[in-house]
Amino acid sequence: MERIVTNIIELDKLYTKPTEKEWAEEIFYNGKLDVHKAFVKYGEHYKWLYKNSPYDLIRWEIENDCFNWEKYSYYAAEYCPDKLDSDRYNWKKDSWAIAQYSPEDLDPKRFNWETSSHFVAQYCPGRIDINRYNWKVYSWAIAMYCPYMINADKYNWEEHSYYVETYCPEMMILKPND
């Protein structure tokens, strides 16, 4: 479905009417709403908007240089991956969304491996950088999602052997002798 790139939404084009009192009053007042201004005033509701309308507000905000990359980068990855701006993207907080929704845009040098390694294992194992991957905390995800990537020297056997035993017991042969 081709979405309508705009900040002005019309009540009669929504699949579901908004339930928030402020929204409803503003929309019913004239049948239209500057949803960008409403989000700034009342808080963002991107998921609701994309689920319940044909509108593409994020694309409009990016094109009009008013998208809040610091707070909402993950929505750009989910809804407008073709509009991602690597320099403005909040890699520290929202790296996980790149792995999940836009793995082709994953920049190993900018990606937050410390907190989001497991998303790479789950959604785009081909993008794993074994030297940056957080093996200490997220070895379990390798066993669950991409056991062929287990690195015997880096895997956290002490805390995550259970996952190998459960999800890929044949890989237990890699476990160093205690």
C-alpha positions in Angstrom: 0.0 0.0 0.0 1.3 3.4 -0.9 1.0 5.8 2.0 0.1 9.4 1.9 3.1 11.5 2.8 1.7 14.4 4.8 1.3 15.9 8.2 -2.4 16.7 7.7 -4.7 13.8 8.4 -8.4 13.7 7.7 -10.8 12.0 10.1 -12.7 10.2 7.3 -9.5 8.5 6.1 -8.6 6.9 9.4 -9.4 3.2 9.7 -10.1 3.7 13.5 -10.9 6.9 15.2 -8.5 8.1 17.9 -9.6 7.6 21.5 -7.4 10.2 23.2 -9.7 13.0 24.3 -7.5 15.8 23.0 -7.1 14.2 19.6 -10.7 13.6 19.2 -11.7 17.1 20.1 -9.2 18.6 17.7 -10.0 16.3 14.9 -13.7 16.7 15.2 -13.4 20.4 15.3 -12.6 20.7 11.6 -12.2 17.1 10.3 -8.5 17.6 9.8 -5.5 17.5 12.1 -1.9 18.6 11.8 -0.7 15.3 13.3 2.9 16.5 13.6 1.8 19.3 15.9 -0.5 17.0 17.8 2.4 14.6 18.4 4.6 17.4 19.6 1.8 18.6 21.9 0.4 15.3 23.2 3.1 12.8 22.6 3.9 10.5 19.7 1.5 7.8 18.5 3.4 6.6 15.4 2.4 2.9 15.9 -1.2 3.9 16.2 -1.1 6.1 13.2 0.6 3.6 10.9 -1.7 0.8 12.0 -4.9 2.9 11.7 -4.4 5.1 8.7 -2.9 5.4 5.2 -0.6 8.3 6.3 3.2 8.4 6.4 4.0 11.1 8.9 7.6 9.9 9.5 8.6 10.3 5.9 7.0 13.7 5.9 8.9 14.7 9.1 12.2 13.4 7.7 11.7 15.2 4.4 10.8 18.4 6.2 13.7 18.1 8.7 11.5 18.0 11.8 11.8 14.3 12.7 13.1 13.7 16.2 16.0 11.3 15.5 17.2 11.4 19.1 13.9 10.1 20.5 12.3 8.2 17.7 15.0 6.7 15.4 13.6 3.2 15.8 10.4 4.3 14.1 12.4 5.4 11.0 14.1 2.0 10.9 10.7 0.3 11.1 8.5 2.5 8.8 11.0 4.3 6.5 14.2 2.4 6.3 14.9 4.0 2.9 15.1 7.4 4.6 17.6 6.4 7.4 20.2 9.0 8.1 23.2 7.2 9.6 24.6 10.4 10.9 21.5 11.4 12.7 20.3 7.9 13.8 20.4 7.3 17.5 22.8 4.3 17.4 23.4 4.2 21.1 19.7 3.8 22.0 18.1 2.3 18.9 20.6 0.0 17.2 18.3 -2.9 17.9 15.8 -1.5 15.4 18.3 -1.5 12.6 19.0 -5.2 13.2 15.3 -6.0 13.2 13.9 -3.8 10.5 16.7 -2.6 8.3 19.7 -5.0 8.6 21.2 -3.8 5.3 21.8 -0.5 7.0 23.7 -2.0 10.0 27.0 -0.2 10.4 29.2 -2.4 12.5 31.3 0.6 13.7 28.3 2.6 14.9 26.1 -0.3 16.1 25.7 -0.6 19.9 27.0 -4.1 20.3 27.1 -3.7 24.1 23.3 -3.6 24.4 21.9 -4.9 21.1 24.1 -7.8 20.0 21.3 -10.3 20.5 19.1 -8.6 17.9 21.8 -9.2 15.3 21.9 -12.9 16.2 18.1 -13.1 16.0 17.4 -11.0 12.9 20.5 -10.8 10.8 23.2 -13.3 11.9 25.1 -12.7 8.7 25.9 -9.2 10.0 27.6 -10.4 13.2 31.0 -9.0 13.9 32.5 -11.7 16.2 35.0 -9.3 17.5 32.4 -6.7 18.5 29.6 -9.0 19.6 28.9 -9.0 23.3 29.7 -12.6 24.0 29.7 -12.2 27.8 26.0 -11.1 28.0 24.5 -12.4 24.8 26.2 -15.8 24.0 22.8 -17.4 24.6 21.4 -15.7 21.5 24.0 -17.3 19.3 23.0 -20.7 20.6 19.3 -20.0 20.1 19.4 -18.3 16.7 22.6 -19.1 14.9 24.5 -22.0 16.5 26.8 -22.3 13.5 28.3 -19.0 14.7 29.4 -20.3 18.1 33.0 -19.3 18.7 34.4 -21.7 21.3 36.9 -19.2 22.5 34.5 -16.3 22.9 31.3 -18.1 24.0 30.3 -17.5 27.7 30.3 -21.2 28.6 30.1 -20.5 32.3 26.8 -18.7 32.2 25.3 -19.9 28.9 26.1 -23.6 28.4 22.4 -24.3 29.2 21.4 -22.7 25.9 23.8 -24.8 23.9 22.6 -27.9 25.7 19.0 -26.9 25.0 19.1 -25.5 21.4 22.1 -27.1 19.8 23.4 -30.0 21.9 25.6 -31.1 19.1 27.7 -28.0 19.6 28.6 -29.0 23.1 31.7 -30.7 21.6 33.1 -27.1 21.3 32.9 -26.5 25.0 36.4 -26.4 26.5 37.2 -28.9 29.2 36.7 -27.5 32.7 
